[in-house]
Amino acid sequence: MIDEKKYKKIEEGDILFFKSFLEENQVDTSDFGITTYSSDATEKLSFPPAVIVFPRTSEEVSKIVRYCNENKIPITPRAGGTGLVGGALSIYKGVLLSVKNLNKIINIDVDNFQATVESGVINYDLQQELAKNNLFYPPDPSSWQSSFIGGNIATNAGGTKAVKYGVTSAYVMNLEVVLPNGEIIWTGFNTLKNSTGINLTQLFVGSEGTLGIITKAVLKVQTKPKEEVSVLIPFHSVADCAKAVSEIFHHNLNPCVLELMERNALEQTIKHTNENNIPLNDKTQAHLLVMFDGENQEELMISVEKLMLVLDKYSTDEVFFADNDTDKNRIWNLRRRVAEVVKVNGYTIEEDTVVPRAKLPELIHFAHQLAKKYSFDVVCYGHAGDGNLHVRINHPKYKNSYNEPEVKNILVELFTYIKSIGGTISGEHGIGLIQKEFLPIVFSEENLRLQNVIKESIDRNNIMNPGKSYLV
């Protein structure tokens, strides 16, 4: 049970304080606003905040946080609300602080390949602006058209291109952060190398708003590849599809995308989107979506030819090549909409599992064994290239995992198995509220103690996104 008595309840005087320096449309206590911000993309959960605030500057964030710290009012930072683990849910009511008005692209430094942005900038908007300078920012989560850079940093988001380019942490150079006491600091330096003290920048990456509020970020960017080619490969066997992932790398291929989709996932998405040009015959059980990028088509075709040689040992159907914008958009629309479609179809419980990629066949097999054992439907898809597989559950009795003992038992069994084969329980979604209770499966007591020591030393009053990620 959530104990709200440990924090001060928001009163009219608190609302008046926020209104004393924020404009009317920056403070929301309306029924519509409270309802809208009571949930995010996590399952079917709702925790209404007492008030929502929309600061426009770091200084306004600082005033809000300082006041809340002095009065022991809990703060829930919120970015785009696309999270899947309840990280932006106000479980202790209090203040929900949205960064959506911190949405400026401050500077794109073409010479130094850096972009300085506020935390409310949408990932897609940054990509569009960078493209004008022939640059790009590699982390591209499925929610890139609505997720904020601040949220991507707070969860260390990955995306489809992480297999080649890495996840968000590889691109964060420096952060402006408002600490729980209201102080504003920069965590590092805008340099490619930095061995000056403890790396506070990376401490805040993936901290899910529990240590402070990210207000600005300096990000590394890269030259945009000139050419791309996508290949959709239908396999007769899910196990073969998963096995092929490791073999691709053994043949010295370097795809920028390597995504696995079980038949059920693609079938549902094709039907939902009325797509009729993607081959899907009766023998097909899984697909690999492979993308190569580079400077010219000749280079990419050499990679595709090598890929075809790898596939010779497997039973596959006709490969779908996408070397023009129409076909590429067709394939990518399917991949990016898988999560949305299967959720609409009742697969509401999503696990963000990650294992060494050679273990993918074992993970998929175990997930289906669990489904048979406990009588639920399961569908698997995700970033096979780095072993990050999304296991989505459609349980006939439960649509949530949170506070459902039977589902918890299923997940304990799943996560215990994942730990036994060298994996962990989150690759890019974070821990938030609903994964928190499973941390002892993958961490030792001493590891968790150290995480709590860090949290308590920075956030002495435990006002920053309390009840998330750590065990305090």
N, C-alpha and C positions, 0 to 999 in steps of 0.2 A: 504494500500500500504506500502511496505517496503521502508523506507527512508535511503538510503545508504550514504547520504551526511553527516550524523552525525559522521562518522568515516573516518579516513585517508585511502586513497586508496593505495593499495600495489604498490610500485614502484620497479624499478630495484635495487636501493640501499638497499631496505629491503631484497630482495632475496639474494643479495651479503652478507649481514650480516649473514643470516642463513647459507649460504654456508661457511662462515669463520670458523665455528666450527663444522658443520655437514658434513658428507661424501656425495658424489654426489648422492648416492641412497637414501639419507635421505631427499632430497628436490625435490619435483616433481611439475613441471608446465606444463607437457605434456598434450596434448589434451586428450589422453587416461586416464591419471590419474585424470584430472579434471572431465571428464565425469563419471568415475567410482565412484568418491567420491562426486558427486553432489546429490546423492540420497541414501536413506536407504530403509528399508522394509515398509516405510509409503506410502500407497496409490500409486498415480502416480505423485509424486512431484519431482522437480529438482531445486536445488539452487547451482550452481557451485562456489566453493571457488576460490580464486586467487592463492593459493599455498597450497600444502599439505606437512607437515613435519612429520618425523618419528623418534623422539628422542629415544635413547637407554638407557638413564639414567635420574634419577631425576634432576641431575644438568643441563643436556641439556634442559629438560622441563623448568627449572627455568630461564635459559638464554632467551629462546624464550618468555616466559610469561612476564618477566621483560621488555624486549625490546618492546613488544606489548603494555604493560601498559604505558610505557613512551611516546609511539608514538600514543596512542589511536587507535590501530589496533584491530579489533574484533577477538576473538579466538573461534572456535567451537571444543570442545573435541569430539573425536570419539573412540568408542570401537569396537565391532564387526559389527556394522551397521545393527543389527537385530531389532532395535527399531521400534515401530509402531505409534509413535506420532510426528515424525519429530524432535526429540531431537538432532539428529546429522546432521541436515541440516544447511549449511552456508548461512543463509538468508541475512547476510550483507557482503557476500563474505569474504574478509580477509583471515585469516590463519585457515586451518583445521588441528588440531593436532591429529594424530592417535597414539594410545598407543600400536599398535600391536607388536612393537619391545621390549616393556617392558613385556617380556613373560617368566620370570624365576620363577620357584617354588623354593624359596630361602631356605626354611627349613620346614620339617615336624617334629614337636616335639611330638613324640609318647607318652612320659611320661605325658605331659601337655595337650594333645589333642588339639594342635594348628597347624595351617599351616600359614606360612608367604609367601605371593606370590606378584608378581608384577601385575599391573592392567590389563595387556594384556594377562594374562593366560586364556586359554579357559576352561570353566566350566568342560567340559567332560574330558579334559586332567588332571585337578586336581583330578577328581573322579577316574580316572585310576591309578594315582600315589598313592592316598590314599588307594585304594583297596589292594595294595601290603602290606600294614600294617594293613589290616582288619579294615580300617576306612572309613568313608564317610562324605561328606558335603551335608546336606539335601536339600538346595535350588536347584531345578532342572527345570528351565524354559523350555518350549518346544523347545527353540532354544539352548539348552545346548551344542550341538555339535559344535556350532559356536559362541555363545555369550561369551563375556569376563567377567571375574570376576569384573573388574572395571565398566563395564556397568551395570552388575547385581546390584552392590552396588549403583550406581548413580540413578537407578530407583527403588531401593528396590524391586527387582524381587521376585516373589513367585515361583510358580511351582506346580506340581501335588501333592507333598508330604507336602505342607504347612499346610494342614488340621491337621496333627499330629505334625509336627516338627516346623512349623512357617516359616516366610519369612526371607529374607536376613538379615534384621536388627537384628534379634535374634542371629546372628552368627558373627557379626562384632565387634571385640574387640578393634581394634586400626587401625588408618589409617595414612599413610604418604600422605600429601597433599601439592601441590604447590599452594600457595595463589596468587591472582591476582597481587600482587606487586612483585612476584617472590620468596618470602620467602618460605622455606621448613619447615613444622612443622609436628610433630606427634600429633595427636588429643587426645590421651589418654594413656592407659597403658595396658600391656599384662597380665591383671589379671581378674579373674572371677567376682570380685566385685570392684566397683570404685565409691566413693562418693566424689570425689575431684574436686570441682568446676562444672561449667556448662558442660554438656555432649556434647562437640564439635564433638565427633565421630558420634553420631546419628544426629547431625545437617547436616553433609555432606552426610549421607545415604539418598538417595532419592532426593538429591538436583540437579540432572541432569546436573552437570557440570557448574552450574550458580554461584557457590561460590568458585570454585577452581578445580584443576585437581588431582584426586586420582592417586597416583603412586605405592603405596604398601598398602597391607592390612594384618592384622593378624586376622585369622578366627578361630572360634571354630569348631571342628570336633567331630564326635561321632564314637563309635564302630559300625561297619556294622552289621545289623541283619543277622542271619545265614539263615533264611528261609523266603520265600515270597509265597503268593498264590493270584492269581487274579481271579475275578469272573465278568463276563459280563452278566448283567441282562436285558432282553428285556421287556419293559412295553407296554401295550396296550394304555396307556394314558400318555401324557406328564405331565399333572397335577399330576397324581399319582406318576410318577417318581420323580418329584420335592418334593412332600409331603413326600415320603419315606426317603428323606435325613435327615430331622429332627428326624423322628421316629427311625432311626438307632442309633442316639446318645441317645435317651431316653431309649434304651435297653442296655445301658452301653457298647456299642461297640466302639472300638477306631481304625478305619481304618486309614492307612497311606495315602490312596488315595481314593477319592470319586468324580468321574468325571461324568458329565452328557453330553450326546450327543443326540441331536434330530435325528430322523430318517434320515432327509435330509442330515445331516452332515456325518453320518456313511455310508449312501447309496452312496454318492458321492465318499467317500474315498475308500470303498470296490471296486467300479468300477474302480477307477483310479489305484489302486494297484493290480488289478486282484486277489484279495483275494476271495476264494470260500469256505472257511471252517467256516466262521462266520455266524451263523443262522440269517436270516432276513426275516420273513414271512410277509404276507399282513397286519396282525393286529398290528405289532410292530410299535410304534410311537416314542419311545425314549429308550435309554439305560443308565444304570448306570454301570460304571466300578469301582469296589471296590477292593482294595488291602489291605491285612493284612500282617504285618511282625512281626517276633518274633524269639525266640531262637529254637523252634522245631515245627514240623508239627502237633503234637498233640494239642498244644496250638492254632495253627491257625485253625485247624478243629473245635475246640469248637466255635471259633468266627464265622466260616462259618455256622455252624449249627444254631447258634443264629440268624444270618442274614436270613437264610431260614425261620425261624419262623416269623420274621418281615414281610417277603414278602407274607406270607399266605393270608393276607387280600387284596392283590392287584392282578389285572389281569396281569399275566406275561406269557411269553413263556418259552421254555426250557432254563435253565441257562447254560452258557458256562463256565466250570471250566478250569483254566490254572494253573496247578501245576508243569509243566515241562518247560524247557527253550524254547522249540520250540513254544508251545502255548502262553507262556507269551510274547515272542517276536512278535508273530503274532498280539496279541491284542494291544500291546504297539506301534507297528508300525502304526496301524490305528489311535490311539489316537494322537500320536505326529505329524502325517501328516495331520490331519484335517484342520488346519489353512492354510497350503500350498495349499491343494487341493481346498478348497472352494474359495480361492483367485484366483487361476487359472480359476475357473469356473465363475468368475465375481463378487464374493462377496468381493469387494475391500474395503469397509468401515467397519472398526472393532471398536466396542466400548467395553471398558474394565470395565463394570459396576460391582458394588458390593453392595449387600443389606444384611440385616440380613437373614440368610439362610432360616428361616421359611417363608420369603417373596418371595422366588424363584418362587413359582407357579404364584403369582401375577405379577412378573416382566415378566415372559415368556408370560403370557396372554396379558399383555399390549403391549409387543413388536410385537406380532402378530396382535393386534388391529391396531397399528400404520401402520404396513405393508399393511393391508387391506385399511385403511383410505387414505394412500398416494400412493397406487399402486406400491409397491416394494416388492421384495422377502426378506425374513429374515431367518436366521438359527442361532440357539443358541447352545452353547456348553461351557464347561469350568469346573471350580473348584467348583462344587456344595457344597462340604463339608465346604467351608468357604464363600459361597454366592457370589463367584466371577464368573460371567457369561459373556462370550464373545458374544455380539450381532453383527452378521455380516450381512451387508446390500448389496443387489444387486439391484441397482437403474437403471431402464431402460435408464435414461437420464444422470445420473451423476456417475462417477467412483471415485470421490474425495468428501470429506466433506469440505475441506479447500477452502474458498472463493466461496462457492456455497450457496447462500441465501436460496434456497428451502430446501436443506439438513440441513442447520443450523436450520431452523424452526422445522424440524422433531426432531433434536437432542435436541433442547431447550425443546420440549414437553416431550421427553424421560427422560432427566436429571431432569426436574422439578418434574416429577412423582417419579423418583428414590429418590430424596431428600425428597419427601413427605412421603415415606415409610421407611425413616431412612437410606438410602444408600448414595453412593457418585459415582463420575464419573470415578474413576480409582482405581483399586485394585492392579495392579502390572506393568502396562505399563508406568506410569508417565503422565505428562501433556504436555511437549514439546511445539511444535508450534500449533498443530491443536486443542488441548483441552484448550488452554490458555483462549480463549474468554468466555468459559463456567464457569470459576472459580467463578464469582459473583453469580451463581446459588446456589453453595454449601457453600460459605464462606461469612461472613458478611464483611462490609466495613472495620471495625476495624481489623478483622483478616488479610485481604489483606494488610492493611496499615502496620501492624507489619511485615509481610513477606517482604514487600518492604524495611522497615527500616533495616532489617537484611541484605538483598541483598546490599543495598547502603552503609552500614557501612563496609562491607568486600570488595566490588568491586566498589570503588568510581567512576571509569571511565566506569563502565558497559561494560567491554570488554569480560567477561566470558559468553560465550553462550548467547549473548544478544537476547532479544525477545522471550525467552522461560520461561515457568513456572510462572513467576511473571508478574505483570502488568507494571513494569518500562520499 
